[in-house]
């Protein structure tokens, strides 16, 4: 909605300062004027990750091992944020029946300060490109309680496995077209279904879950504000923010309708922390300007956590096609002498 693009203070000074940062190169990140709280000024030179950080580095036992290797590549201790996804092809996967989840909950239990970020689909056949008519019917069924038992089973499993404080990225990228759990075919049903899932999972004894509302950056198929289910049912305002579409400069990613500045304003207005569960390179190739821009932005915003997608074409460690961006990421996120 238009009101979310209205700033109490103009973003012009912030964008000008950020432009100077982008021109300065990876070795120097001067301060940048940020929007009102929860935004904060970027440090003169980040001494490490701007917030709790990690990377999506795959699934299963190999991915758990890669978390430590990612930290070693940066010259830092192992990241304390691990990011995993539940498979959405069938309800058993959404209930956490995959052995991959066991690996991640074991990783979470091994250290008290770790944070497990778990993307949870809202519907099965989640990547089957179901037609809108089927999605509407499925969302209506979910809103009426047909799928409650699946989410109660997931919540019980997480609590039993000692991951009762998991960060649940529920129905991510709902404003897009990729997933069956998309919002555009039936926003009212989608919102009722979200509240039903959250209520069901919160009813399980011992849980301390947080629920992240995480759209794609930008408008996409529907304004993501039209899908917001209400403050009582959301703990964190996330955003998946890849370097796309082709030819879009980072300053436009900030200022576009429903972009990064709009996300920060919305989170401030709703008294929620920010997060970036997915971000990384994409349609503009090896783009150190984008990489510097995102890291500087996050240094100023201090989100709850951020996890880069570290595989090709998005990544900085496991994707050799992005050496310039990789160098910027290591310079601003890795060990500082």
C-alpha positions as CSV (number, residue, x, y, z in Angstrom):
1,X,0.0,0.0,0.0
2,X,1.2,3.5,-0.7
3,X,1.3,4.5,2.9
4,X,4.2,2.1,3.5
5,X,6.3,4.0,1.0
6,X,5.9,7.2,2.9
7,X,8.9,8.1,5.1
8,X,8.9,10.2,8.2
9,X,12.3,11.4,7.0
10,X,13.4,11.4,3.4
11,X,15.6,8.5,2.3
12,X,17.5,10.8,0.0
13,X,20.5,11.3,2.3
14,X,20.7,7.6,3.1
15,X,20.7,6.7,-0.6
16,X,23.4,9.4,-1.3
17,X,25.6,8.1,1.5
18,X,25.1,4.5,0.3
19,X,26.0,5.5,-3.2
20,X,29.3,6.9,-1.8
21,X,29.9,3.7,0.0
22,X,29.4,1.7,-3.1
23,X,31.9,3.9,-5.0
24,X,34.4,3.6,-2.2
25,X,35.2,-0.1,-2.7
26,X,35.2,-3.1,-0.4
27,X,38.0,-2.0,1.9
28,X,36.1,1.1,3.3
29,X,32.5,1.3,4.5
30,X,31.9,4.9,5.8
31,X,28.9,5.6,7.9
32,X,25.5,6.0,6.2
33,X,22.5,7.9,7.4
34,X,19.7,5.3,8.0
35,X,15.9,5.5,8.2
36,X,14.3,6.0,11.7
37,X,14.5,3.2,14.3
38,X,14.9,0.2,14.1
39,X,17.5,1.4,11.6
40,X,21.0,2.2,12.9
41,X,24.0,3.8,11.3
42,X,26.5,1.5,9.6
43,X,29.8,1.3,11.4
44,X,32.8,3.0,9.8
45,X,34.4,-0.4,9.2
46,X,32.5,-3.6,10.1
47,X,34.5,-5.8,12.5
48,X,32.6,-8.8,11.3
49,X,29.1,-9.9,10.3
50,X,26.6,-7.0,10.8
51,X,24.3,-9.3,12.8
52,X,23.8,-13.0,13.6
53,X,24.8,-14.6,10.3
54,X,24.9,-17.9,8.5
55,X,24.4,-19.3,5.0
56,X,22.2,-21.8,3.3
57,X,24.8,-24.4,2.3
58,X,22.6,-27.3,1.4
59,X,20.8,-30.1,3.3
60,X,21.6,-33.2,5.3
61,X,24.8,-34.2,7.0
62,X,27.0,-32.6,4.4
63,X,25.4,-29.2,4.9
64,X,25.7,-29.4,8.7
65,X,29.4,-29.9,8.2
66,X,29.6,-27.1,5.7
67,X,28.4,-24.5,8.3
68,X,31.8,-24.8,10.2
69,X,33.7,-24.8,6.9
70,X,32.0,-21.6,5.8
71,X,33.2,-20.0,9.0
72,X,36.7,-21.3,8.4
73,X,36.7,-19.8,4.9
74,X,35.9,-16.4,6.5
75,X,38.5,-16.8,9.1
76,X,35.9,-16.8,11.8
77,X,34.3,-19.2,14.3
78,X,31.5,-21.4,13.0
79,X,28.4,-19.3,12.3
80,X,25.7,-19.6,14.9
81,X,22.8,-19.5,12.4
82,X,21.9,-22.7,10.5
83,X,19.4,-22.5,7.7
84,X,17.4,-25.5,6.5
85,X,14.2,-26.2,4.5
86,X,11.5,-28.8,4.9
87,X,10.6,-30.6,1.7
88,X,7.2,-29.6,0.4
89,X,6.4,-32.5,-1.9
90,X,4.3,-34.4,0.6
91,X,2.8,-33.9,4.1
92,X,5.3,-36.3,5.7
93,X,8.1,-33.9,4.8
94,X,6.3,-30.9,6.1
95,X,5.8,-32.8,9.4
96,X,9.6,-33.1,9.7
97,X,9.8,-36.8,8.8
98,X,13.0,-36.3,6.8
99,X,16.2,-37.5,8.4
100,X,17.7,-34.1,7.4
101,X,15.7,-32.4,10.1
102,X,17.2,-34.7,12.7
103,X,20.7,-33.6,11.6
104,X,19.8,-29.9,12.1
105,X,18.1,-30.3,15.4
106,X,21.2,-32.2,16.7
107,X,23.3,-29.3,15.4
108,X,21.0,-26.8,17.3
109,X,21.3,-28.7,20.6
110,X,25.1,-28.8,20.5
111,X,25.4,-25.2,21.4
112,X,23.1,-23.0,23.4
113,X,23.5,-19.8,21.4
114,X,22.7,-21.4,18.0
115,X,19.7,-20.4,16.0
116,X,18.0,-22.8,13.6
117,X,16.1,-21.1,10.8
118,X,13.6,-23.5,9.2
119,X,11.6,-22.8,6.0
120,X,8.2,-24.5,6.4
121,X,5.9,-24.9,3.4
122,X,2.2,-24.3,4.0
123,X,1.0,-26.9,1.4
124,X,2.2,-30.1,-0.1
125,X,3.0,-30.4,-3.8
126,X,4.6,-27.0,-3.1
127,X,6.7,-26.8,-6.2
128,X,4.3,-28.6,-8.6
129,X,3.0,-25.3,-10.2
130,X,-0.6,-26.0,-9.3
131,X,-3.2,-23.8,-11.0
132,X,-4.7,-21.0,-9.1
133,X,-8.1,-22.8,-8.8
134,X,-6.4,-25.7,-7.0
135,X,-4.4,-23.3,-4.8
136,X,-7.6,-21.4,-3.8
137,X,-9.3,-24.7,-2.8
138,X,-6.2,-25.8,-0.8
139,X,-5.9,-22.5,1.0
140,X,-9.6,-22.6,1.9
141,X,-9.2,-26.1,3.3
142,X,-6.2,-25.0,5.3
143,X,-8.1,-22.0,6.7
144,X,-10.9,-24.4,7.7
145,X,-8.5,-26.5,9.7
146,X,-8.0,-29.5,7.4
147,X,-4.2,-29.5,7.8
148,X,-3.9,-28.6,11.5
149,X,-2.6,-32.0,12.4
150,X,0.4,-31.8,10.1
151,X,1.6,-28.6,11.8
152,X,0.9,-29.9,15.3
153,X,3.0,-32.9,14.4
154,X,5.9,-30.7,13.2
155,X,5.7,-28.6,16.4
156,X,5.8,-31.6,18.6
157,X,8.7,-33.1,16.7
158,X,10.7,-29.9,17.1
159,X,10.0,-29.6,20.8
160,X,10.9,-33.3,21.4
161,X,14.2,-32.9,19.5
162,X,15.2,-29.9,21.6
163,X,14.6,-27.3,18.9
164,X,11.6,-25.6,20.5
165,X,13.0,-22.1,19.7
166,X,13.3,-22.7,16.0
167,X,12.8,-19.7,13.7
168,X,9.9,-20.7,11.4
169,X,10.0,-19.1,8.0
170,X,6.4,-20.0,7.1
171,X,5.1,-19.8,3.6
172,X,8.1,-17.8,2.3
173,X,7.9,-15.7,-0.9
174,X,4.1,-15.8,-0.7
175,X,3.8,-12.7,-2.9
176,X,5.4,-14.6,-5.8
177,X,4.4,-17.3,-8.2
178,X,6.9,-20.1,-7.5
179,X,5.2,-22.0,-4.7
180,X,1.8,-23.6,-4.2
181,X,1.6,-21.7,-0.8
182,X,1.4,-18.4,-2.8
183,X,-1.0,-15.7,-1.6
184,X,-2.3,-14.0,-4.7
185,X,-5.1,-16.5,-5.7
186,X,-6.9,-16.0,-2.3
187,X,-5.4,-13.5,0.1
188,X,-8.1,-13.7,2.7
189,X,-7.9,-17.5,2.9
190,X,-4.1,-17.3,2.9
191,X,-4.1,-15.0,5.9
192,X,-6.7,-17.1,7.8
193,X,-4.6,-20.2,7.0
194,X,-1.4,-18.6,8.3
195,X,-3.1,-17.6,11.6
196,X,-4.5,-21.2,11.9
197,X,-1.0,-22.7,11.5
198,X,0.6,-20.3,14.0
199,X,-2.2,-20.9,16.5
200,X,-1.8,-24.6,16.1
201,X,2.0,-24.7,16.5
202,X,1.9,-22.3,19.5
203,X,-0.5,-24.6,21.3
204,X,2.1,-27.3,21.6
205,X,3.5,-27.3,25.2
206,X,7.1,-26.3,25.5
207,X,7.4,-24.4,22.2
208,X,9.1,-21.0,21.9
209,X,8.9,-20.6,18.1
210,X,9.2,-17.3,16.2
211,X,7.3,-16.9,13.0
212,X,8.8,-15.0,10.1
213,X,6.7,-13.3,7.5
214,X,9.1,-13.3,4.5
215,X,8.0,-12.1,1.0
216,X,10.2,-11.5,-2.0
217,X,11.6,-8.1,-2.3
218,X,9.3,-5.9,-4.4
219,X,5.7,-6.2,-5.5
220,X,5.9,-9.5,-7.5
221,X,2.4,-11.0,-8.1
222,X,0.7,-9.2,-5.2
223,X,1.8,-6.4,-2.8
224,X,3.1,-8.4,0.2
225,X,1.3,-6.0,2.6
226,X,-2.0,-7.5,1.2
227,X,-0.9,-10.9,2.7
228,X,0.1,-9.7,6.1
229,X,-1.9,-11.8,8.7
230,X,-1.6,-9.4,11.6
231,X,0.9,-8.5,14.4
232,X,-0.3,-11.2,16.8
233,X,0.6,-13.9,14.4
234,X,4.0,-12.6,13.2
235,X,7.2,-12.2,15.1
236,X,9.7,-11.1,12.5
237,X,9.4,-9.2,9.1
238,X,11.8,-11.0,6.8
239,X,12.6,-10.5,3.1
240,X,14.2,-12.6,0.4
241,X,16.3,-10.1,-1.5
242,X,18.3,-11.4,-4.4
243,X,20.1,-9.2,-7.0
244,X,17.3,-9.2,-9.6
245,X,15.9,-8.3,-12.0
246,X,18.7,-7.9,-14.5
247,X,19.9,-4.3,-14.7
248,X,18.4,-3.2,-11.4
249,X,20.9,-1.1,-9.4
250,X,21.0,-1.6,-5.6
251,X,19.7,1.9,-5.0
252,X,16.5,0.9,-6.8
253,X,16.3,-2.3,-4.8
254,X,16.2,0.0,-1.8
255,X,13.6,2.5,-3.1
256,X,11.3,0.4,-5.3
257,X,7.7,-0.1,-4.1
258,X,7.7,-2.9,-1.4
259,X,11.5,-2.9,-1.5
260,X,14.1,-2.8,1.3
261,X,13.2,0.7,2.6
262,X,9.5,-0.2,2.6
263,X,10.3,-3.4,4.6
264,X,12.2,-1.4,7.2
265,X,9.4,1.1,7.5
266,X,6.8,-1.7,7.8
267,X,8.8,-3.5,10.5
268,X,9.3,-0.2,12.4
269,X,5.6,0.6,12.2
270,X,4.6,-2.9,13.4
271,X,7.3,-3.0,16.1
272,X,9.0,-6.1,14.6
273,X,12.6,-7.0,14.0
274,X,13.9,-7.5,10.5
275,X,15.5,-10.6,9.0
276,X,17.0,-11.7,5.7
277,X,16.6,-15.5,5.4
278,X,17.6,-15.5,1.7
279,X,19.8,-13.1,-0.2
280,X,22.5,-13.3,-2.7
281,X,23.6,-12.7,-6.3
282,X,21.4,-13.7,-9.2
283,X,20.6,-12.1,-12.5
284,X,23.3,-9.5,-12.6
285,X,26.2,-12.0,-12.2
286,X,29.3,-11.3,-10.2
287,X,28.2,-7.9,-8.8
288,X,30.4,-6.6,-6.0
289,X,28.4,-3.3,-5.9
290,X,25.3,-5.3,-4.9
291,X,27.3,-7.3,-2.4
292,X,28.7,-4.2,-0.8
293,X,25.3,-2.5,-0.8
294,X,23.5,-5.4,1.0
295,X,26.2,-5.8,3.6
296,X,26.2,-2.1,4.3
297,X,22.4,-2.0,4.4
298,X,22.4,-4.8,6.9
299,X,25.1,-3.3,9.0
300,X,22.9,-0.2,9.4
301,X,19.6,-2.2,10.0
302,X,21.0,-4.8,12.5
303,X,18.5,-7.5,11.5
304,X,17.8,-10.4,13.8
305,X,19.8,-12.6,11.5
306,X,20.8,-12.9,7.8
307,X,21.7,-16.0,5.8
308,X,23.1,-15.7,2.3
309,X,22.2,-18.5,-0.2
310,X,25.6,-20.0,-0.8
311,X,25.3,-22.0,-4.0
312,X,25.5,-21.1,-7.7
313,X,24.5,-18.6,-9.0
314,X,23.9,-16.9,-5.6
315,X,26.9,-17.8,-3.5
316,X,30.3,-16.5,-2.5
317,X,32.0,-19.6,-1.1
318,X,30.7,-22.5,-3.1
319,X,30.3,-20.6,-6.4
320,X,33.6,-19.9,-8.1
321,X,31.8,-17.8,-10.7
322,X,31.6,-14.8,-8.3
323,X,35.2,-14.0,-7.3
324,X,34.7,-10.2,-7.0
325,X,31.6,-10.5,-4.9
326,X,33.3,-13.2,-2.8
327,X,36.2,-10.8,-2.1
328,X,33.8,-8.1,-0.9
329,X,31.9,-10.6,1.3
330,X,35.1,-11.8,2.9
331,X,36.4,-8.2,3.3
332,X,33.3,-7.0,5.1
333,X,32.2,-10.2,6.9
334,X,35.4,-12.1,7.6
335,X,38.2,-11.7,10.1
336,X,39.5,-8.2,10.4
337,X,43.2,-7.8,11.4
